[in-house]
Amino acid sequence: MNHAYVEEDDGGYWVQDTRVSLDKECENRSFESVWYPEHTHIPASRRSPWPGGEEFPKDYWHTYDLFASLMAAAAATQTIKVGSGICLVQEHDPIKLGKGVATVDQLSNGRLLLGIGGGWNAEEMENHGTPFDRRWKILRGKIEAKKAIWTDSHLRLGEQHAGDHFIRLVIGHAHDHPRPCIAEVALKW
């Protein structure tokens, strides 16, 4: 059985030494992985109900950057896998997201576990230009675009349609490196 540590929200209370110590301790205790969340921000509007119950935890207001957290965990450890729980793909430019994913995967020697999802906070997504009811189509479009760029360096992409929303992508031929350590990362997104 594999054990993992899942940080639901770090609350901004973690200082570097504490967080690094936690990652190292999880590795010393033979945990398989550590997982960190993603919220770029929490809008003040509370239209979207929090899935965990009535009271929305203020800790969510202080979530660290996902890829910086993953890289810090990877740099502090040798063998434990580092995971995103979850990456909100639709809130990212697909080219820049792919660069972050591949960089963490390469610099951690292939220890990245990329968890993705559609999210629950409509206001947060709308602040990124993603209509909540289109989030799954947009997420899929961005994933497909990134997979295509990672697997075909001579690909020519233009705008991609996702419902009523356009995703602006690479115009012209693209060379995108680094790529993930394991080819399946690009193929199983």
Residue frames as qw, qx, qy, qz and C-alpha x, y, z in Angstrom:
[[0.000, 0.889, 0.459, 0.000, 0.00, 0.00, 0.00],
 [0.404, 0.328, -0.012, 0.854, 1.28, 3.47, -0.89],
 [0.235, -0.764, -0.443, 0.406, 0.82, 6.41, 1.46],
 [0.321, 0.512, 0.191, 0.773, 0.64, 10.04, 0.39],
 [0.168, -0.503, -0.395, 0.750, 0.52, 13.38, 2.16],
 [0.162, 0.640, 0.523, 0.539, -2.12, 15.70, 0.71],
 [0.153, -0.285, -0.269, 0.907, -1.93, 19.37, 1.61],
 [0.188, 0.716, 0.667, 0.081, -5.46, 20.68, 1.09],
 [0.130, 0.919, 0.053, 0.368, -4.42, 24.25, 1.71],
 [0.665, 0.046, -0.382, 0.640, -1.26, 25.59, 3.20],
 [0.333, -0.848, -0.397, 0.111, -2.81, 28.67, 4.70],
 [0.275, 0.822, -0.170, 0.470, 0.25, 30.78, 4.14],
 [0.626, -0.738, 0.208, -0.142, 1.41, 29.63, 7.56],
 [0.940, -0.010, 0.092, 0.329, 4.16, 27.38, 6.27],
 [0.045, -0.881, 0.404, 0.241, 7.62, 28.79, 6.36],
 [0.623, 0.548, -0.540, -0.143, 10.20, 27.25, 4.08],
 [0.030, 0.407, -0.870, 0.277, 12.00, 25.26, 6.78],
 [0.584, 0.032, 0.629, -0.512, 8.77, 23.71, 8.07],
 [0.797, 0.450, -0.016, -0.402, 7.56, 22.78, 4.61],
 [0.483, 0.561, -0.672, -0.009, 10.90, 21.31, 3.55],
 [0.198, -0.295, 0.850, -0.389, 11.05, 19.37, 6.83],
 [0.733, 0.183, 0.415, -0.507, 7.57, 17.99, 6.18],
 [0.755, 0.525, -0.296, -0.257, 8.49, 16.86, 2.66],
 [0.274, 0.511, -0.796, 0.176, 11.68, 15.23, 3.94],
 [0.414, -0.164, 0.750, -0.488, 9.84, 13.53, 6.81],
 [0.830, 0.305, 0.143, -0.444, 7.26, 12.10, 4.40],
 [0.646, 0.548, -0.528, -0.056, 10.13, 10.72, 2.31],
 [0.008, 0.439, -0.822, 0.362, 11.89, 9.31, 5.40],
 [0.567, 0.013, 0.654, -0.500, 8.67, 7.53, 6.37],
 [0.232, 0.015, 0.891, 0.390, 8.46, 5.94, 2.89],
 [0.470, 0.618, 0.356, -0.520, 5.47, 7.91, 1.69],
 [0.622, 0.355, 0.561, 0.416, 4.95, 7.46, -2.04],
 [0.246, 0.530, 0.311, 0.749, 4.09, 11.11, -2.72],
 [0.079, -0.499, -0.390, 0.770, 3.27, 14.60, -1.47],
 [0.193, 0.597, 0.622, 0.469, 0.50, 16.61, -3.13],
 [0.113, -0.354, -0.215, 0.903, -0.12, 20.35, -3.23],
 [0.317, 0.711, 0.612, -0.137, -3.20, 22.36, -4.31],
 [0.269, 0.126, 0.300, 0.907, -3.74, 25.18, -6.76],
 [0.061, 0.879, 0.468, -0.063, -5.77, 28.35, -6.42],
 [0.448, 0.410, 0.048, 0.793, -4.36, 31.44, -8.09],
 [0.115, -0.180, 0.272, -0.938, -6.58, 33.61, -5.90],
 [0.054, -0.493, -0.856, 0.149, -9.91, 33.49, -4.08],
 [0.065, -0.475, -0.282, -0.831, -12.41, 36.11, -5.25],
 [0.139, -0.048, 0.540, -0.828, -14.22, 37.98, -2.47],
 [0.681, -0.012, -0.179, -0.710, -17.58, 37.04, -4.00],
 [0.262, -0.154, 0.930, -0.209, -18.95, 33.82, -2.53],
 [0.720, 0.203, -0.169, -0.642, -21.50, 32.77, -5.16],
 [0.694, 0.210, -0.685, -0.075, -19.80, 29.38, -5.55],
 [0.779, -0.554, 0.143, -0.256, -20.47, 27.16, -2.57],
 [0.001, -0.592, 0.801, -0.082, -17.40, 25.52, -1.10],
 [0.748, 0.022, -0.601, -0.281, -17.71, 21.74, -1.64],
 [0.408, 0.083, -0.789, 0.451, -16.44, 21.01, 1.88],
 [0.249, -0.565, -0.710, 0.338, -19.43, 22.52, 3.69],
 [0.021, -0.928, -0.371, -0.028, -20.91, 25.81, 4.77],
 [0.296, -0.896, 0.159, 0.290, -17.89, 27.69, 6.13],
 [0.727, 0.626, -0.136, 0.249, -15.22, 28.54, 3.58],
 [0.761, -0.445, -0.047, 0.470, -11.76, 28.09, 5.17],
 [0.073, 0.976, -0.133, -0.154, -9.72, 31.29, 5.12],
 [0.613, -0.416, 0.555, 0.379, -6.60, 29.14, 4.63],
 [0.654, 0.482, 0.502, 0.296, -7.51, 28.92, 0.94],
 [0.158, 0.986, 0.042, -0.041, -6.79, 32.64, 0.64],
 [0.231, -0.829, 0.489, 0.141, -3.07, 31.93, 1.14],
 [0.938, 0.114, 0.302, 0.126, -2.34, 29.00, -1.17],
 [0.297, -0.605, 0.492, 0.551, 1.20, 29.10, -2.57],
 [0.534, 0.549, -0.429, -0.479, 1.95, 28.82, -6.29],
 [0.975, 0.002, 0.157, -0.159, 1.51, 25.18, -7.32],
 [0.843, 0.437, -0.189, 0.251, 4.62, 24.72, -9.47],
 [0.079, 0.701, -0.505, 0.496, 6.89, 26.60, -7.06],
 [0.707, -0.414, 0.417, -0.393, 5.59, 24.33, -4.27],
 [0.986, 0.155, 0.057, -0.014, 6.21, 21.19, -6.34],
 [0.606, 0.614, -0.342, 0.371, 9.71, 22.32, -7.25],
 [0.230, -0.670, 0.510, -0.488, 10.55, 23.15, -3.63],
 [0.876, -0.232, 0.337, -0.257, 9.37, 19.68, -2.55],
 [0.920, 0.362, -0.067, 0.136, 11.33, 18.01, -5.35],
 [0.351, 0.721, -0.418, 0.426, 14.50, 19.98, -4.54],
 [0.410, -0.595, 0.509, -0.467, 14.33, 19.03, -0.86],
 [0.850, -0.116, 0.470, -0.208, 13.89, 15.31, -1.51],
 [0.082, -0.446, 0.800, 0.392, 15.42, 12.51, -3.58],
 [0.013, 0.058, 0.971, 0.230, 12.80, 9.82, -4.21],
 [0.248, 0.506, 0.689, -0.456, 9.31, 10.89, -3.15],
 [0.215, 0.472, 0.601, 0.608, 6.95, 11.82, -5.98],
 [0.038, 0.323, 0.247, -0.913, 5.47, 15.31, -6.07],
 [0.125, 0.464, 0.815, 0.324, 1.88, 15.78, -7.21],
 [0.190, -0.101, -0.049, -0.975, -0.60, 18.48, -8.11],
 [0.101, -0.404, -0.904, 0.098, -3.89, 18.00, -6.36],
 [0.700, 0.432, 0.499, 0.273, -5.23, 19.50, -8.64],
 [0.226, -0.207, 0.300, 0.903, -3.87, 21.68, -11.43],
 [0.398, 0.699, 0.440, -0.400, -6.58, 23.95, -12.85],
 [0.528, 0.083, 0.550, 0.642, -5.50, 23.66, -16.49],
 [0.215, 0.759, 0.512, 0.341, -8.17, 26.02, -17.83],
 [0.238, -0.949, -0.074, 0.195, -6.66, 28.87, -15.81],
 [0.502, -0.518, 0.440, 0.535, -3.32, 28.57, -17.64],
 [0.484, 0.682, -0.393, -0.383, -1.87, 29.37, -21.03],
 [0.995, 0.014, 0.089, -0.040, -1.21, 25.84, -22.42],
 [0.671, 0.557, -0.318, 0.372, 2.30, 26.61, -23.65],
 [0.068, -0.651, 0.494, -0.572, 3.41, 28.15, -20.37],
 [0.825, -0.329, 0.284, -0.362, 1.72, 25.38, -18.36],
 [0.964, 0.227, -0.106, 0.094, 3.52, 22.75, -20.42],
 [0.400, 0.634, -0.445, 0.489, 6.82, 24.48, -19.73],
 [0.413, -0.560, 0.470, -0.543, 6.13, 24.39, -15.98],
 [0.957, -0.097, 0.152, -0.227, 5.05, 20.74, -16.05],
 [0.868, 0.383, -0.211, 0.237, 8.06, 19.63, -18.09],
 [0.169, 0.692, -0.470, 0.522, 10.50, 21.71, -16.02],
 [0.609, -0.474, 0.458, -0.441, 9.33, 20.23, -12.70],
 [0.989, 0.064, 0.091, -0.099, 9.29, 16.74, -14.20],
 [0.707, 0.539, -0.312, 0.335, 12.81, 17.09, -15.64],
 [0.045, 0.654, -0.498, 0.567, 14.35, 18.74, -12.57],
 [0.689, -0.372, 0.443, -0.436, 12.76, 16.13, -10.26],
 [0.003, -0.313, 0.930, 0.190, 14.06, 13.27, -12.43],
 [0.422, -0.130, -0.751, -0.490, 10.58, 12.19, -13.50],
 [0.140, -0.213, -0.840, 0.478, 8.88, 12.34, -10.10],
 [0.315, 0.072, 0.062, -0.944, 5.95, 14.59, -11.09],
 [0.100, 0.425, 0.900, 0.013, 2.39, 13.26, -10.75],
 [0.120, -0.020, -0.152, -0.981, 0.11, 15.68, -12.57],
 [0.095, 0.518, 0.825, -0.205, -3.42, 15.67, -11.21],
 [0.063, -0.089, -0.269, -0.957, -5.80, 17.85, -13.21],
 [0.043, 0.536, 0.816, -0.213, -9.40, 18.87, -12.73],
 [0.084, 0.643, 0.469, 0.600, -12.12, 21.33, -13.63],
 [0.120, 0.072, -0.391, 0.910, -12.41, 23.02, -10.26],
 [0.144, -0.618, -0.766, 0.107, -15.42, 24.30, -8.35],
 [0.150, -0.632, -0.234, 0.724, -14.89, 28.07, -7.96],
 [0.455, 0.703, 0.482, 0.258, -16.78, 29.75, -10.81],
 [0.025, -0.994, 0.001, 0.105, -15.64, 33.25, -9.87],
 [0.497, -0.573, 0.505, 0.413, -11.95, 32.24, -9.88],
 [0.571, 0.203, 0.666, 0.435, -12.32, 30.72, -13.37],
 [0.278, 0.875, 0.377, 0.121, -14.26, 33.69, -14.69],
 [0.228, -0.903, 0.200, 0.303, -11.42, 35.96, -13.53],
 [0.440, -0.340, 0.680, 0.478, -9.20, 33.91, -15.88],
 [0.381, 0.375, -0.396, -0.747, -11.65, 34.31, -18.78],
 [0.173, -0.024, -0.969, -0.174, -13.12, 30.82, -18.50],
 [0.631, -0.244, -0.086, -0.732, -16.93, 30.58, -18.40],
 [0.450, -0.293, 0.765, -0.356, -17.71, 28.03, -15.68],
 [0.832, 0.253, 0.374, -0.324, -20.09, 26.02, -17.85],
 [0.734, 0.635, -0.240, -0.032, -17.38, 25.67, -20.53],
 [0.322, -0.754, 0.572, -0.038, -14.50, 24.74, -18.21],
 [0.794, -0.104, 0.595, 0.072, -14.36, 21.06, -19.21],
 [0.724, 0.636, 0.217, 0.158, -14.29, 21.82, -22.95],
 [0.148, 0.931, -0.301, 0.146, -11.63, 24.46, -22.46],
 [0.575, -0.564, 0.593, -0.009, -9.58, 22.15, -20.22],
 [0.844, 0.171, 0.489, 0.136, -9.72, 19.39, -22.84],
 [0.556, 0.816, 0.045, 0.153, -8.78, 21.79, -25.65],
 [0.077, -0.887, 0.442, -0.107, -5.74, 23.06, -23.76],
 [0.703, -0.349, 0.618, 0.035, -4.62, 19.54, -22.88],
 [0.817, 0.419, 0.370, 0.143, -4.98, 18.36, -26.47],
 [0.357, 0.911, -0.153, 0.138, -3.00, 21.36, -27.71],
 [0.311, -0.762, 0.565, -0.059, -0.17, 20.73, -25.23],
 [0.814, -0.068, 0.573, 0.067, -0.06, 17.02, -26.07],
 [0.721, 0.653, 0.189, 0.138, 0.15, 17.87, -29.76],
 [0.150, 0.920, -0.336, 0.133, 3.02, 20.32, -29.25],
 [0.529, -0.579, 0.618, -0.050, 4.93, 17.83, -27.06],
 [0.776, 0.035, 0.625, 0.079, 4.56, 14.99, -29.57],
 [0.629, 0.550, 0.397, 0.380, 4.96, 16.76, -32.95],
 [0.349, -0.544, 0.028, 0.763, 7.54, 19.52, -33.28],
 [0.119, 0.029, 0.525, 0.842, 6.36, 20.37, -36.81],
 [0.033, 0.643, 0.762, -0.069, 2.76, 20.91, -35.83],
 [0.021, 0.206, 0.129, 0.970, 1.03, 24.09, -36.94],
 [0.117, -0.577, -0.764, 0.263, -1.76, 25.25, -34.63],
 [0.035, -0.442, -0.185, -0.877, -4.11, 28.17, -34.87],
 [0.429, -0.226, 0.364, -0.795, -7.15, 29.04, -32.82],
 [0.218, -0.145, -0.965, -0.023, -9.07, 26.17, -31.34],
 [0.484, -0.367, -0.164, -0.777, -12.79, 26.34, -30.65],
 [0.195, -0.123, -0.901, 0.367, -14.13, 25.08, -27.31],
 [0.022, 0.688, 0.679, -0.254, -17.86, 25.65, -27.26],
 [0.177, 0.940, 0.241, 0.163, -18.42, 29.39, -27.46],
 [0.388, -0.859, 0.255, 0.216, -14.89, 30.13, -26.33],
 [0.728, 0.609, -0.262, 0.176, -11.72, 30.38, -28.41],
 [0.740, -0.554, 0.195, 0.326, -8.34, 29.25, -27.14],
 [0.402, 0.864, -0.303, -0.029, -5.49, 31.17, -28.74],
 [0.898, -0.256, 0.265, 0.240, -2.57, 28.87, -29.34],
 [0.440, -0.418, 0.480, 0.634, 0.69, 28.71, -31.28],
 [0.619, 0.750, 0.060, -0.226, 0.65, 30.24, -34.74],
 [0.406, 0.722, -0.560, -0.031, 3.31, 28.66, -36.91],
 [0.814, 0.083, -0.553, 0.158, 5.69, 25.80, -36.24],
 [0.511, -0.764, 0.226, -0.323, 6.56, 25.16, -32.61],
 [0.646, 0.201, -0.648, 0.350, 9.56, 23.71, -30.85],
 [0.549, -0.684, 0.092, -0.471, 8.86, 23.20, -27.17],
 [0.761, 0.026, -0.545, 0.351, 11.53, 21.93, -24.80],
 [0.063, -0.217, 0.972, -0.063, 12.06, 20.62, -22.23],
 [0.698, -0.165, -0.463, -0.520, 9.51, 17.86, -22.55],
 [0.766, -0.479, 0.275, -0.328, 8.43, 15.58, -19.71],
 [0.227, -0.503, 0.833, 0.041, 10.87, 12.79, -18.78],
 [0.369, 0.136, 0.920, 0.008, 8.38, 10.05, -19.56],
 [0.120, -0.075, -0.577, -0.804, 6.51, 10.20, -22.86],
 [0.228, -0.495, -0.835, -0.084, 3.34, 8.86, -21.21],
 [0.102, -0.491, -0.394, 0.771, 2.98, 12.09, -19.21],
 [0.181, 0.271, -0.290, -0.900, 2.17, 13.88, -22.44],
 [0.332, -0.077, -0.795, -0.501, -0.04, 11.06, -23.66],
 [0.352, -0.424, -0.826, 0.116, -2.07, 10.45, -20.49],
 [0.036, -0.010, 0.240, -0.970, -2.97, 14.01, -19.52]]
